[in-house]
């Protein structure tokens, strides 16, 4: 027997076994206003009300529904409602500039656009056939409560469920097509390796637009676990929510956990969640000192993962093994800074050039309407990650050593160095520019611009940074600018960025932080 694995399976189980249990606690300060605390039974009713509303609009199967929103219960509902009805959800990074968001909405061909109230004015020029502001407008004008939505005519696990846009080696982002099967396998694999269970309380510290919250909304629903929505990341607020709701599980980039450590330094009383909270870190491997501090200062269990949007995202997990429990704290932390062992069902290889290659049921179906990029990424039946790494023959663990793509990961956000270079080069005083990632204690990496000024031109570091912030998302702007007389190139005119980065990474054993 072969039964299609679809996102509906997770909500079906939540409603069947946990309909009366508290399922979702929305951020109380939503401008929407917030959705009242919902049982999984009520959550399912709201999901069907979204679907019936799309039916009434005439939005057919396979059409794209774009959502630009901070974390919210409504975004969580749409991550279920849209793909469960055979449509395709496009969660968009709300931190992007309006013109970047407009490109994603247009490139995906979204017929419906749903926007967070806080973003409505800034995105007034971004249009779609149907445009709604999340909150009272969607509840009254779009959602159809008490109306049975039409069922998905032919549920297919290989159908695209979401298109998640990721920054790559070009200025234009690519739409990663994740199928129901991708998401289903990622969810179960994630749940297995994080030891998720029915009594977990999950706090959404991770942006839900990031690879569908890494898939945790689905596995948590399937287990009937309570999900608590955090709209904006704040270290002290995370500690308060852990204490208030009895949180046991969270995911995030290293910058999130640095915020918590900073807040813990002035926290009054015992740190909440000691010996109870499990955190999952990804986006960039944090320094081993940060890992050790999580254990020593917070008493929270640390797990490292490695993956990409293109892999749904999980490729590896790293948790302290029983055999390593007796090691000194520093040695345990050093081992945890590695990417880890391949997740169940994942095969890894290192190419002759040192690139990490992967095969898994979580690997993307393709890039939306970009067949050439898809073919290159999946060449010879392996997904080419663009990251350099090594596999330890003694214990099978992967260590990421360098980033072969021109991508900088700062605070968990992917930034295309080429996009930043294009923006800086548009400044009239700039003759040449190279953008690299350099180590940063809080953000993992930060963006440095190496700039050669045009003859006779003048510009300051502040001028360059301000120019970038005026033309792109703020997090993509360089934090430092170094002016140089020339940028070294090869005989063929290419810039070897690994050589430019070397002085900044020379005291470290790998070229990422």
N, C-alpha and C positions, 0 to 999 in steps of 0.2 A: 504493500500500500504506500502511495506517495501523496502526502497532503501538503499543499503549498504552505511554506512558512512566511507569514506576513505579520506586519506590525499589529494587526487586529488580535493576534494570539495573546499579546501581553495584556491588553485591556479586557479581553474576554475572561481571562483568568482572574483579573482584579475584581470584575463585577460578579463573577461566579462565586468566589470565595471570600471576598472582603468588601462587599457592597455597603455594609453598615459601618465599616472601619474608616477612620479619618485618613483621607488620601492626600489632600493638597492644602497647604496653608500658604496663602498668597502673601506677598510683601505688603505690610499694612500701609505703607506710604506710596502705594501706586497712584499715579495721577488719573487712573482709568475710570472710576475708582477701583479699589481692589475687589477681587472676586471673594465672596464669603467662603470661609473654611468649608471644604467639600469632602464628603465621603466618596469612595470610589464609585458608588452608585450614582451620586449626583455628578461626578466627573464624567461618567459615561453619558448621562443625559445631556450635558453641555457639549460634549463631542458630537453627538448626533444632531444637536441644534445647529452647530456650525455646518455640518454636512447638508442638512435640509436647506439651510440658507444658500449654500453654493448651488444646490439643485435648482432653487428658485431663480437664481441669477442665470441659469443655463450654462454653468461652468462644467464642461464635460470631463470625462476620464482622460488622463494624460495632460490636461492643462496645468499650468504652473500658477501657484499661489505664493507670492513673495510676502515675507513678514519682516519688518524692520522694527526691532523692539529690544528694550532692556529685558532682563529676566522678569517674567510675569506668569501668572497662572494661565492667562489667555494664550501666550506663546506656547506654554506646555501643552495646552489642549490642542492647539493647531498642529503640533508635531505628531499628534495621533490622528486628528480629524481629517487632515488633508490626504495623507497617503493611504489611510484605511479605506477611503472611498475611491481609490484608483487614480487620484490626482497626485500632483508632485509638489511638495513643499520646498520653498526656497528661503531658508532662514538667512538673513543678511546682517552683516556686521554693522551695528548702528554707529560705530566709531568712525566709519568712513565719511569722506566728504560727499556732499550731495551729488556732484558729478560722477563720483565713483559708484554710488548707489544707483544712480540713473543708468549707468552702463550695465550693471548687473540685472536690473529689472528689464531693460531692453534686450540684452543678450539672451536672457533666459526665456524671453517671450511671455512673461507673466501677464495673465489677463486680470488678476486680482492683486491689489497692493494693500496691505494692512500695516498701519504706522502707529507707533507709540505716540501718545498725546504730547509728550515732551519734545518730540522730533517733528511734529506736524509743520510748524512754521518754517523751520530750516529746510524741510523737504517739500515745500509747497510746489516747487517746479518739477518734482518727480511724479509722473503720471502713469496710469494704467487704465484699461477699459473700466474697471471697477476699483474705486479707491475709498478706503474707510479708515477712520481713526479708531483705534482700539479703545473699548470702554463703553460708555453709554450709547454711542452711535452704533456700534456693532450689535449690542444687545437689542436695541430697538429696531434698527433698520435691516439687519442682516440675519441674525440668528432666528431660527424657527423652532421654538420649544413646543413639544408635544406632537411634532410632525415626524413621521417615520421617513428617514432618508432612503433614497433608492439604494439598493445593495450594489456593490462592485460587481459588474457583470461577469468578469472572469478573473478571479484572484490569481495573481501570478507572482511567485517569489522572485522571479528575475526581472520584474518590472521596476523601473526607477521609482524610488520612494521619496528621495530628497536630492536636491542639487545644492551642494555646499561650496561656496566660492573660496578659493585659496590663492594667496599671493605666490607667485613662482618666479621664474627667472626673467619674466617680461613685465612691462608696466601694467598690462591688462590681466586681471585675475582670470583663472580658469574655473569652470563649473564642474565639480566632481560629482558624477552620477553614482549615488549609492542605492543599491537595490534593497528590496525587502529582505532578501537572503543575506546580504552584507550586514544589515542592521541586526537581524535576528541572531546570526552567529556571533557578531561582536558583543551583543547584549549578554548572551549566555556565557560566553568566554569571560567577559568582564565580571559577571556575577560570580562565576566559579572562582576566579583568581582573587577577588576581593573578599571572598567568604560572605557574600551578601545573604541575608535571610530576612524572614518576616518581621523580626523585631528591630530591624535597623530603622534609624531615622536619618534621612538623607538631606543635607543642606546644599542647595544649589549655589555654591560659591563659584562655579564654573559658568561662563556665559553659555546659554543654551544654543546660541547661534554657532558656537564652536563645535562643529561635527556633531550636531544634535545633542549638545551637552555630553559628548563622548558616548552617547547611547544609554546613559544611566537613567533617564526618564522612563525608558522602556522596561529595563530589568527591575527597577524599583516597583513599577506598577504591577508587573507580573508576579512579584512576591507579596504584593499588598502592603508594602512598606510606606510609611509616612514620608512625604516630600515637602520640604520647607523652602519657599522661594526667597532668595536674597536678591534684591534689585541691583544694588551697587556694592562692590567689595570694599569693606572697611574692617581693619583688624579687630578693633574693639567691638564692633557690631557682630562679627563672627563669634567672638567669645561669648557675647551676651546671648546669641541664638543657641549656641551649644548648651549654655546653662538653662535657658528657658525651655527648650524643646527636647532636651536629652539627646542631642545629635550624636550619632555614632560614626558617620561616614561622610567624607567630603572629597572633592577633586579640585585641582587647580594647578596653576603655574607656580614656579618658585617665588615669584614676586608676591603672590597671595600669602604664602607661609611666612615670608619675611615681614609682611604687614602684621600678621598675628604675633610673631615674636616681638616686634616693636611694641605692640599694644600690651602684651603680657608683662612687659617690664614695669608698667605702672598699674597693672590690674590689682584691685583691692581684694584680698582674700585668696583662697585656693583656686588654682587654675581649673576651670571646669573641664570635664571629660577625661581627666587623667586615668590612664589604663583602660579607657573605654573607646576613645576616638581612633579611627583609622583614616589616614589621609593618603590620597593617591596624587603623585606629582608627575607632571609631564609638561612638555613645551620646550624644556631645555634641562639638562642634568644640573641640579644645584650643587654648589660646593659642598664637600663632605662636612665642613664645619657647620653649615646650616642644617644638614641632616642630623648631626649629633646634637645640636641645640634643640631640635624638635623633640628628641627623646629626653634629653636632660632637663630642659626648662618647662616643657609642656606635658611630657609623659604620654605623647600620642604616637601611635605606631605609624611608621613611614614606609610607603611602598612607592617604588619608582616604575614608570612605564615608558615605553618608547613607541611612537607610531606617528602617522600622518593622517591628514584628512582623507587622503586617497586610500587609506587602509582601515577606515571606519571608527576608530583609528588604531586599535590595539595590535601591536606586533610582539612586544615583549613585556614581561613582568619581573620585578626584582623585589624580593622580600628576604629578610634574614632567614637563612636556613637553620634547621635545628643544630646542625654540626657547627655552626658559627656562633651560637649563643654565648659560648665561653670566651670569645675573643675580646681583646680590649675595645673600649667604646670607639676609639679613633679608627681601628681596623674595621669594625663593623660598619661604621659610617662610610669608609672608603669603598667597601664592597657594595654598599647600597647606591653609590653614585654611578654605578654602571647601569646600562640600559636593562640588562637582565637576561633571563632565559626566554627563548621563543615561547609565545603563548600556545596553548593547546591548538593543534591544527595548523600552525604556522611553520614554514620552512624558510631558513635564512641561508644565504651564501654570500661570500665576499668575492667580487669580481677581480680579475687580474689587476685592475687599476685601483682597487681598494674600496669600491663602492658597495654599499649594503644592498643586496637584492632579496626580494621576498616573494613567497607564494603562499596564498591563504584564501579562504572563502570570504575574507573581509576586504579583499582588494577591489577597488572600484571597477565598475563596468566600463567607464570611459569618461572622457571630458566632453561636456555638452557642446555638440556641434563643432568639435575640434578633432577630426579623425587623425590628422598628422601627429598631433601631440599625444593622442591616445596610443597610436602605434609605437611611438618612441618610448613612452613610459612602460609599455607592456612587451617590449621587444624580447623575443625568444622565450616567451611564456613566463617571464619574471618581471615583477614590478621593480623599476629602478628608482630607489629612494632619493638619490642625489646626495646622500650622506656617506661620508667615509667612516669605516669602522673596522674592528677586528673581532673575531670569535676566539675565545680562549679555548684551546683544545683540551685543557684539563677539566673544565667544568661547564663548557658550553655557553658561557655568558657572553653577551654582546657588549662592546664598549664603543660608543660613538666618539670618533677622534677628530673629525673635521666635517665641514659642510661644503660639498662640491657645488651645489647650486648657489647662485648669488642671492641667498636669503639670509636675513638676520632675524633671529628670534629674540625679541626684547619684551620682557614681561609676559611671555606666552603668546605674543602677537607676531605673526610672520610679516616681515617687511622686505619687499623686493629692493635690493640695493640699486638695481637699474632704474627703477621708478624714482627713487630719491635722486639719483644722478641726473636723470632727465629734468627733474624740477629745479635742481640747483643750476644746471647748465642754462636754463632759461633766464637766469639772472644776467643782466647785460655786462656785469663786471667779471664774469667767470669765463676763463678760456678752457680750462680742463678741470675734471673732477673725478675722484674715485671714492666710493663709499664702502666702508668696511665695518664689521662688528668688533668691538673691543670689550674686554671683561668689565663687568659692573657688579658690585656686591649685592645690590638690591634687585636689579632687573635681569641678572644673568648675563646679558649682553646689552650694550647700548650702541648707538649709531654715531660713527665718527666720519666726517667728511674731510678729505684731503683735497685742497683747492689750489689751483693755479690761476691767478688773476690775469686778465687781459692787460696788454701793455698800456701803461698810463692810467689804468683803472684803479679805483680804491673801493674797498668794502671791508666791513668788520665781521667778526664772528656773529654778532647779534643781527647784522643785516642779513646774513645767509640763513640763519635759523628762522627769523621772522618771515622771510620770503617763502621758505618751505611751509610754514604753518598757514600762510595765506592761500596756498595752492594744494594742500593735501592734508590728510588727517594728522592731527597733532602728534600722535605717537610715532609717526613715520619721520618726523623731522629730526635732524642730527642734534645731539646734545652737546657736541664739541665740533669745532672746525679748526683744522690746522692748515695754515697757508704755506705752500711750498713753491720753490722756483721751477720745479718740473716733477712729473710723475713718471717713474721709470717704466719702459716698455720693452718687449722682446723685439727681435729683428723684424718680425712680421707686424709689429705695431700693437700687439696685445698687452694688456695690463695683467700681470700675474698677482692677483689679490692675495694669494697665500703668502707671498713674499712681503707684501705691504702689512699684512697682519702679524707676521712673525715677531717683530719687536715687542708688540703688546701682549703676546701669548708665550714669550720665551721662557717664563718662569713656571709654566704649566705643562702638564703632560698631554694636553689635547687642545685642539683649536676651537672648541666650543666651551661655553660655561654653563 
